[in-house]
Amino acid sequence: MPADSDADVISASRHALPRFATVLERHFDAIYVYLRRRLGPELAEDLAAQTFEEAFRIRAGYDA
């Protein structure tokens, strides 16, 4: 059975907050690695976390 798409997960997280963790689990490492190469490990971790915090905050406006 195929996994839900990111769009499906984000939409579901509007009513089931824990579902958003799937997006974080799928994409945190890639964003962190990208930022770490450019900014170093400490700043990269903070900015990657802030990225997902902001994505979570504005998820209701996501247009699937």
N, CA, C and O atoms as a GROMACS GRO file, in nm:
protein
  256
    1MET      N    1   0.084  -0.117   0.000
    1MET     CA    2   0.000   0.000   0.000
    1MET      C    3   0.089   0.124   0.000
    1MET      O    4   0.177   0.137   0.085
    2PRO      N    5   0.067   0.217  -0.095
    2PRO     CA    6   0.152   0.335  -0.103
    2PRO      C    7   0.131   0.428   0.016
    2PRO      O    8   0.022   0.437   0.073
    3ALA      N    9   0.237   0.497   0.052
    3ALA     CA   10   0.229   0.593   0.162
    3ALA      C   11   0.149   0.716   0.117
    3ALA      O   12   0.143   0.747  -0.002
    4ASP      N   13   0.087   0.782   0.213
    4ASP     CA   14   0.015   0.905   0.182
    4ASP      C   15   0.114   1.008   0.128
    4ASP      O   16   0.229   1.013   0.170
    5SER      N   17   0.068   1.090   0.036
    5SER     CA   18   0.151   1.198  -0.017
    5SER      C   19   0.169   1.304   0.090
    5SER      O   20   0.095   1.307   0.189
    6ASP      N   21   0.266   1.392   0.071
    6ASP     CA   22   0.284   1.503   0.164
    6ASP      C   23   0.157   1.588   0.170
    6ASP      O   24   0.117   1.633   0.277
    7ALA      N   25   0.095   1.610   0.054
    7ALA     CA   26  -0.028   1.689   0.051
    7ALA      C   27  -0.137   1.625   0.136
    7ALA      O   28  -0.208   1.694   0.210
    8ASP      N   29  -0.149   1.493   0.127
    8ASP     CA   30  -0.249   1.422   0.209
    8ASP      C   31  -0.218   1.436   0.357
    8ASP      O   32  -0.308   1.458   0.438
    9VAL      N   33  -0.091   1.422   0.392
    9VAL     CA   34  -0.051   1.430   0.532
    9VAL      C   35  -0.074   1.571   0.587
    9VAL      O   36  -0.125   1.586   0.698
   10ILE      N   37  -0.038   1.672   0.511
   10ILE     CA   38  -0.057   1.810   0.556
   10ILE      C   39  -0.205   1.839   0.574
   10ILE      O   40  -0.246   1.899   0.673
   11SER      N   41  -0.284   1.796   0.478
   11SER     CA   42  -0.429   1.816   0.489
   11SER      C   43  -0.485   1.746   0.613
   11SER      O   44  -0.565   1.804   0.686
   12ALA      N   45  -0.442   1.623   0.637
   12ALA     CA   46  -0.489   1.548   0.754
   12ALA      C   47  -0.444   1.613   0.884
   12ALA      O   48  -0.514   1.606   0.985
   13SER      N   49  -0.327   1.677   0.882
   13SER     CA   50  -0.274   1.737   1.004
   13SER      C   51  -0.355   1.858   1.050
   13SER      O   52  -0.339   1.904   1.163
   14ARG      N   53  -0.439   1.909   0.964
   14ARG     CA   54  -0.526   2.020   1.005
   14ARG      C   55  -0.622   1.976   1.116
   14ARG      O   56  -0.664   2.057   1.198
   15HIS      N   57  -0.657   1.846   1.116
   15HIS     CA   58  -0.751   1.793   1.215
   15HIS      C   59  -0.687   1.692   1.308
   15HIS      O   60  -0.741   1.661   1.414
   16ALA      N   61  -0.572   1.640   1.268
   16ALA     CA   62  -0.500   1.541   1.350
   16ALA      C   63  -0.354   1.587   1.357
   16ALA      O   64  -0.270   1.544   1.278
   17LEU      N   65  -0.327   1.675   1.451
   17LEU     CA   66  -0.197   1.741   1.460
   17LEU      C   67  -0.076   1.648   1.451
   17LEU      O   68   0.022   1.683   1.384
   18PRO      N   69  -0.078   1.531   1.514
   18PRO     CA   70   0.039   1.443   1.507
   18PRO      C   71   0.076   1.397   1.366
   18PRO      O   72   0.189   1.355   1.343
   19ARG      N   73  -0.017   1.404   1.273
   19ARG     CA   74   0.012   1.361   1.136
   19ARG      C   75   0.124   1.444   1.074
   19ARG      O   76   0.194   1.395   0.985
   20PHE      N   77   0.141   1.568   1.118
   20PHE     CA   78   0.244   1.654   1.060
   20PHE      C   79   0.384   1.598   1.085
   20PHE      O   80   0.477   1.630   1.011
   21ALA      N   81   0.400   1.516   1.186
   21ALA     CA   82   0.530   1.455   1.214
   21ALA      C   83   0.581   1.375   1.095
   21ALA      O   84   0.702   1.362   1.078
   22THR      N   85   0.492   1.322   1.015
   22THR     CA   86   0.532   1.247   0.896
   22THR      C   87   0.610   1.336   0.800
   22THR      O   88   0.711   1.293   0.743
   23VAL      N   89   0.565   1.459   0.782
   23VAL     CA   90   0.636   1.553   0.694
   23VAL      C   91   0.775   1.581   0.750
   23VAL      O   92   0.873   1.580   0.676
   24LEU      N   93   0.782   1.605   0.879
   24LEU     CA   94   0.911   1.630   0.943
   24LEU      C   95   1.004   1.509   0.925
   24LEU      O   96   1.120   1.526   0.889
   25GLU      N   97   0.954   1.390   0.949
   25GLU     CA   98   1.036   1.269   0.936
   25GLU      C   99   1.084   1.249   0.793
   25GLU      O  100   1.196   1.203   0.772
   26ARG      N  101   1.003   1.283   0.696
   26ARG     CA  102   1.040   1.264   0.556
   26ARG      C  103   1.144   1.364   0.508
   26ARG      O  104   1.227   1.331   0.423
   27HIS      N  105   1.141   1.486   0.560
   27HIS     CA  106   1.219   1.594   0.497
   27HIS      C  107   1.321   1.663   0.585
   27HIS      O  108   1.404   1.739   0.534
   28PHE      N  109   1.318   1.640   0.716
   28PHE     CA  110   1.410   1.711   0.804
   28PHE      C  111   1.556   1.688   0.766
   28PHE      O  112   1.633   1.783   0.756
   29ASP      N  113   1.594   1.564   0.744
   29ASP     CA  114   1.734   1.534   0.716
   29ASP      C  115   1.786   1.606   0.592
   29ASP      O  116   1.896   1.660   0.594
   30ALA      N  117   1.708   1.607   0.487
   30ALA     CA  118   1.752   1.674   0.363
   30ALA      C  119   1.770   1.824   0.385
   30ALA      O  120   1.867   1.883   0.337
   31ILE      N  121   1.677   1.885   0.456
   31ILE     CA  122   1.688   2.028   0.482
   31ILE      C  123   1.805   2.056   0.575
   31ILE      O  124   1.880   2.152   0.555
   32TYR      N  125   1.820   1.974   0.677
   32TYR     CA  126   1.932   1.992   0.770
   32TYR      C  127   2.066   1.979   0.698
   32TYR      O  128   2.154   2.063   0.718
   33VAL      N  129   2.083   1.878   0.615
   33VAL     CA  130   2.210   1.858   0.543
   33VAL      C  131   2.239   1.976   0.453
   33VAL      O  132   2.352   2.024   0.447
   34TYR      N  133   2.138   2.023   0.382
   34TYR     CA  134   2.155   2.139   0.295
   34TYR      C  135   2.203   2.260   0.376
   34TYR      O  136   2.300   2.326   0.337
   35LEU      N  137   2.137   2.289   0.486
   35LEU     CA  138   2.175   2.404   0.569
   35LEU      C  139   2.310   2.385   0.636
   35LEU      O  140   2.387   2.480   0.648
   36ARG      N  141   2.341   2.263   0.680
   36ARG     CA  142   2.468   2.236   0.747
   36ARG      C  143   2.585   2.264   0.654
   36ARG      O  144   2.686   2.318   0.698
   37ARG      N  145   2.574   2.228   0.528
   37ARG     CA  146   2.682   2.253   0.432
   37ARG      C  147   2.709   2.401   0.416
   37ARG      O  148   2.823   2.441   0.390
   38ARG      N  149   2.608   2.482   0.432
   38ARG     CA  150   2.622   2.625   0.410
   38ARG      C  151   2.646   2.705   0.538
   38ARG      O  152   2.710   2.811   0.534
   39LEU      N  153   2.596   2.655   0.652
   39LEU     CA  154   2.596   2.737   0.773
   39LEU      C  155   2.662   2.674   0.894
   39LEU      O  156   2.686   2.743   0.994
   40GLY      N  157   2.692   2.546   0.888
   40GLY     CA  158   2.746   2.477   1.004
   40GLY      C  159   2.637   2.406   1.081
   40GLY      O  160   2.519   2.437   1.064
   41PRO      N  161   2.676   2.311   1.166
   41PRO     CA  162   2.577   2.222   1.230
   41PRO      C  163   2.483   2.290   1.329
   41PRO      O  164   2.364   2.258   1.331
   42GLU      N  165   2.532   2.381   1.410
   42GLU     CA  166   2.445   2.440   1.513
   42GLU      C  167   2.336   2.528   1.452
   42GLU      O  168   2.218   2.514   1.485
   43LEU      N  169   2.376   2.616   1.364
   43LEU     CA  170   2.278   2.704   1.299
   43LEU      C  171   2.185   2.624   1.210
   43LEU      O  172   2.066   2.655   1.202
   44ALA      N  173   2.237   2.522   1.144
   44ALA     CA  174   2.155   2.440   1.056
   44ALA      C  175   2.043   2.371   1.134
   44ALA      O  176   1.929   2.366   1.088
   45GLU      N  177   2.074   2.319   1.249
   45GLU     CA  178   1.971   2.250   1.329
   45GLU      C  179   1.861   2.348   1.371
   45GLU      O  180   1.743   2.316   1.362
   46ASP      N  181   1.902   2.467   1.416
   46ASP     CA  182   1.803   2.567   1.456
   46ASP      C  183   1.715   2.609   1.338
   46ASP      O  184   1.593   2.617   1.351
   47LEU      N  185   1.776   2.635   1.223
   47LEU     CA  186   1.700   2.681   1.108
   47LEU      C  187   1.610   2.571   1.050
   47LEU      O  188   1.499   2.599   1.005
   48ALA      N  189   1.657   2.449   1.050
   48ALA     CA  190   1.574   2.339   1.003
   48ALA      C  191   1.451   2.324   1.094
   48ALA      O  192   1.340   2.304   1.046
   49ALA      N  193   1.472   2.334   1.223
   49ALA     CA  194   1.360   2.326   1.317
   49ALA      C  195   1.263   2.441   1.295
   49ALA      O  196   1.142   2.422   1.297
   50GLN      N  197   1.316   2.561   1.274
   50GLN     CA  198   1.230   2.677   1.250
   50GLN      C  199   1.152   2.662   1.120
   50GLN      O  200   1.038   2.706   1.110
   51THR      N  201   1.213   2.600   1.021
   51THR     CA  202   1.146   2.576   0.893
   51THR      C  203   1.019   2.494   0.915
   51THR      O  204   0.912   2.528   0.863
   52PHE      N  205   1.031   2.386   0.992
   52PHE     CA  206   0.915   2.302   1.016
   52PHE      C  207   0.816   2.365   1.114
   52PHE      O  208   0.696   2.340   1.105
   53GLU      N  209   0.865   2.444   1.205
   53GLU     CA  210   0.776   2.516   1.295
   53GLU      C  211   0.687   2.611   1.214
   53GLU      O  212   0.566   2.619   1.236
   54GLU      N  213   0.748   2.683   1.120
   54GLU     CA  214   0.672   2.774   1.036
   54GLU      C  215   0.577   2.698   0.943
   54GLU      O  216   0.462   2.739   0.926
   55ALA      N  217   0.623   2.589   0.885
   55ALA     CA  218   0.537   2.508   0.797
   55ALA      C  219   0.416   2.457   0.875
   55ALA      O  220   0.304   2.456   0.823
   56PHE      N  221   0.438   2.414   0.998
   56PHE     CA  222   0.328   2.367   1.082
   56PHE      C  223   0.231   2.481   1.110
   56PHE      O  224   0.110   2.463   1.105
   57ARG      N  225   0.285   2.598   1.141
   57ARG     CA  226   0.201   2.712   1.177
   57ARG      C  227   0.110   2.754   1.062
   57ARG      O  228  -0.004   2.792   1.086
   58ILE      N  229   0.159   2.747   0.938
   58ILE     CA  230   0.082   2.797   0.825
   58ILE      C  231   0.017   2.684   0.742
   58ILE      O  232  -0.031   2.708   0.632
   59ARG      N  233   0.016   2.562   0.796
   59ARG     CA  234  -0.034   2.448   0.720
   59ARG      C  235  -0.179   2.462   0.678
   59ARG      O  236  -0.220   2.404   0.577
   60ALA      N  237  -0.258   2.537   0.752
   60ALA     CA  238  -0.400   2.553   0.717
   60ALA      C  239  -0.417   2.624   0.582
   60ALA      O  240  -0.519   2.607   0.514
   61GLY      N  241  -0.318   2.701   0.542
   61GLY     CA  242  -0.325   2.771   0.414
   61GLY      C  243  -0.265   2.692   0.299
   61GLY      O  244  -0.260   2.742   0.186
   62TYR      N  245  -0.220   2.570   0.325
   62TYR     CA  246  -0.158   2.488   0.220
   62TYR      C  247  -0.261   2.450   0.114
   62TYR      O  248  -0.370   2.401   0.146
   63ASP      N  249  -0.226   2.475  -0.011
   63ASP     CA  250  -0.314   2.442  -0.123
   63ASP      C  251  -0.263   2.313  -0.188
   63ASP      O  252  -0.166   2.315  -0.264
   64ALA      N  253  -0.329   2.203  -0.156
   64ALA     CA  254  -0.286   2.074  -0.208
   64ALA      C  255  -0.308   2.068  -0.358
   64ALA      O  256  -0.278   1.967  -0.421
   0.00000   0.00000   0.00000
